[in-house]
Amino acid sequence: MTAPLTLDDARILAVQAHDGQVDGQQRPYFEAHLTPIAAALAPFGPLAEMGGLLHDVIEDTEESAVSLHRRGVPAPVVLDVAAVSRRIVPGTCKPEPYLDGLIARACRRPNAARLKLVDNLWNVANNAALADLDPGKASSLLHGRYLPAQRALIPASMLSEEQIEQILWTLDGFVHALAGARSGPAEAHRELERARRLQSAHGSTG
């Protein structure tokens, strides 16, 4: 029987699975996307944090729900990650609708809705920087995807206003830390340093 995956194991899996991938600003994906989201979810427990680390592994890598089960990823995490992973419409090569497919499915699981909301809030936090590189894409994502999704995800996540404020505060710390600012929460800087060490030891830096 496979031993349950630990948080440290999940970090290594995420680094290796996303090796070479970058975000919209061409920053290493594990460092600049997965690490902030996992940190914002950490107050909700280790399974929530693990979901943040692995939330794109089905959609963007060779991993699947089956392979995650075999690796020992806890079942609730696999279910949440599968719920927030965009799927292909059966019999076609087209992705499912974003709002009526992916977001609607995530909203049926409060923990998955919380996971997708934090992902959404991180993307919104970085939208201004993306607008400097591609204004049209940034505007389309913000108004056509992120803000409409929030209207469904916020109530489905069952988070209080105080919890959402804490998430936003954490994410804002990472925005500043990734931009090279010395100010901001020390925890964000510590998590980024750990992410960089893991990337160096187990994968590339993009």
VEXDREN-2710 file (C-alpha; in Angstrom, 1 decimal):
% VEXDREN-2710
k/r/px/py/pz
1/MET/0.0/0.0/0.0
2/THR/1.4/3.4/-1.0
3/ALA/2.2/5.7/2.0
4/PRO/0.2/8.9/2.1
5/LEU/1.9/11.8/0.3
6/THR/3.3/14.5/2.7
7/LEU/3.4/18.2/2.1
8/ASP/7.1/18.1/1.4
9/ASP/6.5/15.2/-1.1
10/ALA/3.8/17.3/-2.7
11/ARG/6.2/20.3/-3.1
12/ILE/8.7/18.1/-4.8
13/LEU/6.1/16.5/-7.1
14/ALA/4.8/20.0/-8.1
15/VAL/8.4/21.2/-8.8
16/GLN/9.1/18.2/-11.0
17/ALA/5.8/18.0/-12.7
18/HIS/5.9/21.7/-13.7
19/ASP/9.6/21.8/-14.4
20/GLY/10.3/24.4/-17.1
21/GLN/6.9/25.9/-17.1
22/VAL/6.5/29.7/-16.5
23/ASP/3.6/32.0/-15.7
24/GLY/2.2/34.8/-17.8
25/GLN/5.2/37.0/-16.8
26/GLN/7.7/34.3/-17.7
27/ARG/8.5/33.5/-14.1
28/PRO/9.1/29.9/-12.8
29/TYR/5.6/28.4/-12.3
30/PHE/6.2/26.7/-9.0
31/GLU/7.7/29.8/-7.5
32/ALA/5.4/32.5/-8.9
33/HIS/2.1/30.7/-9.1
34/LEU/1.8/27.5/-7.0
35/THR/3.8/28.8/-3.9
36/PRO/1.7/31.9/-3.3
37/ILE/-1.6/30.0/-3.7
38/ALA/-0.5/27.2/-1.4
39/ALA/0.7/29.7/1.2
40/ALA/-2.7/31.5/1.1
41/LEU/-4.5/28.2/1.6
42/ALA/-2.1/27.0/4.4
43/PRO/-4.3/28.4/7.3
44/PHE/-7.1/26.0/6.2
45/GLY/-4.9/22.9/6.9
46/PRO/-2.4/20.7/5.2
47/LEU/-4.8/19.2/2.7
48/ALA/-5.8/22.7/1.5
49/GLU/-2.2/23.7/1.2
50/MET/-1.4/20.5/-0.7
51/GLY/-4.3/21.2/-3.1
52/GLY/-2.7/24.6/-3.8
53/LEU/0.6/23.0/-4.7
54/LEU/-1.0/20.4/-7.0
55/HIS/-4.0/22.3/-8.4
56/ASP/-2.7/22.5/-11.9
57/VAL/-1.0/19.2/-12.1
58/ILE/-3.8/17.3/-13.8
59/GLU/-4.6/20.1/-16.3
60/ASP/-1.0/21.1/-17.2
61/THR/1.2/18.0/-16.8
62/GLU/1.1/14.3/-17.6
63/GLU/-0.4/13.5/-14.1
64/SER/-4.0/12.3/-13.8
65/ALA/-6.4/11.6/-10.9
66/VAL/-5.4/8.0/-11.2
67/SER/-1.7/8.7/-11.0
68/LEU/-2.2/11.0/-8.0
69/HIS/-4.1/8.3/-6.2
70/ARG/-1.2/5.9/-6.9
71/ARG/1.3/8.4/-5.6
72/GLY/-0.6/8.5/-2.3
73/VAL/-2.2/11.9/-2.6
74/PRO/-5.1/12.0/-0.2
75/ALA/-8.5/11.4/-1.8
76/PRO/-10.0/14.7/-0.9
77/VAL/-7.1/16.5/-2.5
78/VAL/-7.4/14.5/-5.7
79/LEU/-11.1/15.2/-5.8
80/ASP/-10.5/19.0/-5.4
81/VAL/-7.7/19.1/-7.9
82/ALA/-9.9/17.1/-10.4
83/ALA/-12.8/19.5/-9.8
84/VAL/-10.7/22.6/-10.7
85/SER/-9.0/21.0/-13.8
86/ARG/-10.5/22.0/-17.1
87/ARG/-11.7/19.1/-19.2
88/ILE/-12.1/18.3/-22.9
89/VAL/-15.7/17.9/-24.1
90/PRO/-16.2/14.2/-24.9
91/GLY/-15.9/13.4/-28.6
92/THR/-14.2/16.7/-29.4
93/CYS/-10.9/18.5/-29.0
94/LYS/-12.6/21.5/-27.4
95/PRO/-12.2/22.5/-23.8
96/GLU/-15.4/22.6/-21.7
97/PRO/-17.0/26.0/-21.0
98/TYR/-15.1/27.9/-18.4
99/LEU/-18.0/29.3/-16.3
100/ASP/-20.7/26.7/-17.0
101/GLY/-18.3/23.8/-16.9
102/LEU/-15.2/24.2/-14.8
103/ILE/-16.5/26.9/-12.4
104/ALA/-19.9/25.2/-12.0
105/ARG/-18.2/21.9/-11.1
106/ALA/-15.8/23.5/-8.6
107/CYS/-18.7/25.3/-6.9
108/ARG/-20.3/21.9/-6.1
109/ARG/-17.4/21.2/-3.6
110/PRO/-16.8/24.0/-1.1
111/ASN/-13.1/23.2/-0.7
112/ALA/-12.7/23.1/-4.5
113/ALA/-14.5/26.4/-4.8
114/ARG/-12.1/27.8/-2.1
115/LEU/-9.1/26.5/-4.1
116/LYS/-10.3/27.9/-7.3
117/LEU/-11.1/31.2/-5.7
118/VAL/-7.6/31.6/-4.3
119/ASP/-6.2/30.8/-7.8
120/ASN/-8.6/33.4/-9.3
121/LEU/-7.6/36.0/-6.7
122/TRP/-3.9/35.4/-7.4
123/ASN/-4.5/35.8/-11.2
124/VAL/-6.4/39.1/-10.5
125/ALA/-3.5/40.3/-8.3
126/ASN/-1.2/39.8/-11.2
127/ASN/-3.5/41.2/-13.9
128/ALA/-2.0/44.7/-13.8
129/ALA/1.4/43.3/-14.5
130/LEU/0.1/41.2/-17.3
131/ALA/-1.6/44.3/-18.8
132/ASP/1.8/45.8/-19.2
133/LEU/2.8/42.9/-21.4
134/ASP/-0.6/42.2/-23.2
135/PRO/-3.3/44.7/-22.4
136/GLY/-5.9/42.9/-24.5
137/LYS/-5.4/39.6/-22.9
138/ALA/-5.4/41.1/-19.4
139/SER/-8.7/42.9/-20.0
140/SER/-10.3/39.8/-21.6
141/LEU/-9.3/37.5/-18.7
142/LEU/-10.4/40.0/-16.0
143/HIS/-13.8/40.9/-17.4
144/GLY/-14.6/37.7/-19.3
145/ARG/-13.3/35.1/-16.8
146/TYR/-12.0/36.2/-13.4
147/LEU/-14.6/38.6/-12.2
148/PRO/-17.6/36.6/-13.4
149/ALA/-16.1/33.5/-11.8
150/GLN/-15.7/35.3/-8.4
151/ARG/-19.4/35.9/-8.3
152/ALA/-20.0/32.2/-8.2
153/LEU/-16.9/31.1/-6.3
154/ILE/-17.2/33.4/-3.3
155/PRO/-20.5/32.1/-2.0
156/ALA/-19.7/28.5/-2.9
157/SER/-16.4/28.7/-1.0
158/MET/-18.3/29.5/2.3
159/LEU/-15.5/31.8/3.3
160/SER/-16.1/34.8/5.6
161/GLU/-15.1/38.3/4.7
162/GLU/-12.3/38.1/7.3
163/GLN/-10.9/34.9/5.7
164/ILE/-11.0/36.5/2.2
165/GLU/-9.2/39.5/3.6
166/GLN/-6.5/37.3/5.0
167/ILE/-6.1/35.5/1.7
168/LEU/-5.8/38.8/-0.1
169/TRP/-3.2/40.1/2.4
170/THR/-1.1/36.9/2.0
171/LEU/-1.3/37.2/-1.8
172/ASP/-0.4/40.8/-1.8
173/GLY/2.8/40.0/0.2
174/PHE/3.8/37.6/-2.6
175/VAL/3.1/40.2/-5.3
176/HIS/5.6/42.5/-3.5
177/ALA/8.1/39.8/-2.7
178/LEU/8.2/38.5/-6.3
179/ALA/8.7/42.1/-7.6
180/GLY/11.8/42.2/-5.5
181/ALA/10.5/44.5/-2.8
182/ARG/12.2/44.2/0.6
183/SER/9.0/45.2/2.4
184/GLY/6.0/43.0/3.0
185/PRO/5.4/39.9/5.1
186/ALA/8.5/38.0/6.0
187/GLU/6.7/34.7/5.5
188/ALA/6.3/35.5/1.7
189/HIS/10.0/36.0/1.4
190/ARG/10.7/32.8/3.3
191/GLU/8.3/30.7/1.2
192/LEU/9.9/32.1/-2.0
193/GLU/13.4/31.2/-0.8
194/ARG/12.2/27.7/0.0
195/ALA/10.6/27.5/-3.5
196/ARG/13.8/28.6/-5.1
197/ARG/15.9/26.0/-3.2
198/LEU/13.5/23.2/-4.2
199/GLN/13.6/24.3/-7.8
200/SER/17.4/24.3/-7.7
201/ALA/17.5/20.8/-6.1
202/HIS/14.7/19.1/-8.0
203/GLY/14.0/21.0/-11.2
204/SER/15.0/23.9/-13.4
205/THR/14.1/27.6/-12.7
206/GLY/12.4/28.0/-16.1
END
